[in-house]
């Protein structure tokens, strides 16, 4: 690490927060249905400090200034959904992800906390996948669609003006309002050639959309187009938006065009769930991921990463530190700091890599050229070597 005797050198930013107290309330209604509520409060007299330096990543500092945890983001990424006690322990050590009350417990579903984590993890996965000359669509597809089409994460808080809400792309907002878009009379065009000519950024400059199939899908009648999921409202809205949405920003139109061709040629998406992943109405036909569609996916993924990071660092502001006579940053909370750490990551130089020990899922910051650095610590490297030795020994017996 870029530190001397456990001290951060040449930090890019630092900030302070409060450790948190967490309680999980479990209740059952009259029908025996179980529900869980996370109650969390900042501990106002237990300050925890963080710093970031290029090459080191985000670290937590002890009161002496020494590094107490040299891999805050890696430990956050290693949390496994459903293991509530693990994420509660992370909050106890590091504080909650954004400001909460020091006077009363805030309450929300643990599911929201996990979805926040999984959005962050999907962003890291996309950054890693895009950090190459020819990203494979297989590594881009799931995190892109999860960030783009997963339900927004909303966390209301009682004692803070700014509740948290994840970013929603403009194309998705347009799709959700497809029924409000004004119709375009295409009867003459359909009569002449049985298609609608659409300006298209995937297979463009134009694409011929079968008019009967369009009317079948948009009406939900499922007569001509009978694929499983064809009456899904979101799919119908995508098809409708593809045909009639005009004068959209270039990137929004690209996303709509990509979603249309993906669902028509690969598979209709039933849901994009942070925990359970992508669910299709029927087995997807990935042969439909043509070179053009794959290229469009890469462009969409880059838009999604940019929006995700920019949205989560929007409350960070520059300031000038006259004690050090140097520029610095005003960082409001831990979530902003973690996304700001991604903002500072050097493409082609640094990447978060998952430990190769199958019994350890810790992520760690490593140089992309360090291809032999597969383990988060010597203990994991030794444990894997011993396990492989025992396996080879048993195979020879």
Long-range contacts (C-beta under 8 A, 24 or more apart in sequence): 1-55, 1-56, 1-67, 1-70, 2-53, 2-54, 2-55, 2-56, 3-53, 3-56, 3-67, 5-66, 6-66, 6-67, 7-65, 7-66, 7-67, 8-51, 8-53, 8-56, 8-59, 8-61, 8-65, 8-67, 9-53, 10-53, 10-54, 11-51, 11-52, 11-53, 12-52, 12-53, 12-54, 12-329, 12-344, 13-51, 13-52, 13-328, 13-329, 13-331, 13-337, 13-340, 14-49, 14-50, 14-51, 14-52, 14-61, 14-328, 14-331, 15-49, 15-50, 15-331, 15-332, 15-333, 15-337, 16-47, 16-48, 16-49, 16-50, 17-42, 17-47, 17-48, 17-49, 17-50, 17-94, 17-95, 17-96, 17-333, 17-334, 18-42, 18-43, 18-44, 18-46, 18-47, 18-48, 18-95, 18-102, 19-43, 19-46, 19-47, 19-48, 19-92, 19-93, 19-94, 19-95, 20-91, 20-92, 20-95, 20-96, 20-100, 21-92, 21-105, 22-88, 22-91, 22-92, 23-105, 24-84, 24-88, 24-110, 25-107, 36-84, 36-109, 36-110, 37-107, 37-108, 37-109, 37-110, 38-84, 38-88, 38-107, 38-108, 38-109, 38-110, 38-113, 39-105, 39-106, 39-107, 40-91, 40-96, 40-100, 40-105, 40-106, 41-100, 41-101, 41-102, 41-103, 41-104, 41-105, 41-106, 42-95, 42-96, 42-99, 42-100, 42-101, 42-102, 43-102, 44-102, 48-93, 48-94, 48-95, 50-94, 50-334, 50-337, 52-337, 52-340, 52-341, 52-344, 54-344, 54-346, 55-350, 56-365, 57-341, 57-365, 58-337, 58-338, 58-341, 60-93, 60-94, 69-93, 69-94, 71-362, 71-363, 71-364, 71-365, 71-376, 72-338, 73-338, 73-341, 73-352, 73-363, 73-365, 74-352, 74-362, 74-363, 74-364, 74-365, 74-376, 75-362, 76-117, 76-120, 76-338, 77-117, 77-120, 77-121, 77-124, 77-352, 77-362, 77-363, 78-360, 78-361, 78-362, 78-363, 79-117, 80-361, 81-114, 81-117, 81-118, 81-274, 81-275, 82-114, 82-275, 84-110, 87-113, 87-114, 87-117, 94-334, 95-334, 96-334, 97-164, 97-333, 97-334, 97-335, 97-338, 98-157, 98-160, 98-162, 98-164, 98-332, 98-333, 98-334, 98-335, 98-336, 99-157, 99-160, 99-162, 99-332, 99-333, 100-157, 100-159, 100-160, 101-157, 101-158, 101-159, 101-160, 102-159, 103-159, 104-158, 104-159, 106-157, 106-158, 106-159, 108-155, 108-156, 112-153, 112-154, 112-155, 114-274, 114-275, 115-150, 115-151, 115-153, 115-274, 115-275, 116-153, 116-155, 116-164, 116-166, 116-335, 118-146, 118-274, 118-275, 119-146, 119-147, 119-150, 119-153, 119-166, 119-274, 119-308, 120-335, 120-338, 120-339, 122-146, 122-147, 122-274, 123-147, 123-305, 123-308, 123-309, 123-339, 123-342, 124-342, 124-352, 124-363, 126-301, 126-304, 126-305, 127-305, 127-342, 127-345, 127-351, 128-351, 128-352, 128-353, 129-301, 130-298, 130-301, 130-302, 130-305, 131-347, 131-348, 131-351, 131-368, 135-298, 135-301, 137-289, 137-293, 137-294, 137-297, 137-298, 140-297, 140-298, 140-301, 141-278, 141-297, 142-277, 142-278, 143-301, 144-297, 144-300, 144-301, 144-304, 145-269, 145-272, 145-278, 146-272, 146-273, 146-274, 146-277, 146-278, 147-304, 147-308, 148-172, 148-255, 148-272, 148-300, 148-304, 149-234, 149-269, 149-272, 150-272, 150-273, 150-274, 162-315, 164-335, 166-311, 167-307, 167-308, 167-311, 167-312, 169-252, 169-255, 169-303, 169-304, 169-307, 170-248, 170-249, 170-252, 171-248, 171-251, 171-252, 171-253, 171-255, 171-256, 171-259, 172-255, 174-241, 174-245, 174-248, 174-252, 174-256, 175-234, 175-237, 175-238, 175-241, 175-256, 175-259, 176-237, 178-236, 178-237, 178-238, 178-240, 178-241, 178-245, 179-237, 179-240, 181-240, 181-241, 181-244, 181-245, 182-244, 183-244, 184-243, 184-244, 186-211, 186-243, 196-243, 198-242, 198-243, 199-253, 200-257, 201-250, 201-253, 201-254, 201-257, 201-296, 202-254, 202-257, 202-258, 202-261, 202-292, 202-293, 202-296, 203-261, 203-292, 209-242, 209-243, 214-239, 214-243, 218-243, 227-268, 227-281, 227-282, 228-268, 228-281, 228-282, 229-268, 229-269, 229-270, 229-280, 229-281, 229-282, 230-268, 232-268, 232-270, 232-281, 234-269, 235-263, 235-268, 235-269, 238-263, 239-263, 239-264, 251-303, 254-296, 254-299, 254-300, 254-303, 255-300, 255-303, 257-296, 258-293, 258-296, 258-297, 258-300, 261-293, 261-296, 262-288, 262-293, 262-297, 265-290, 265-293, 266-293, 308-339, 309-339, 309-342, 309-343, 312-336, 312-339, 313-339, 313-340, 313-343, 316-340, 355-380, 356-380, 356-384, 357-381, 357-383, 357-384, 358-384, 359-383
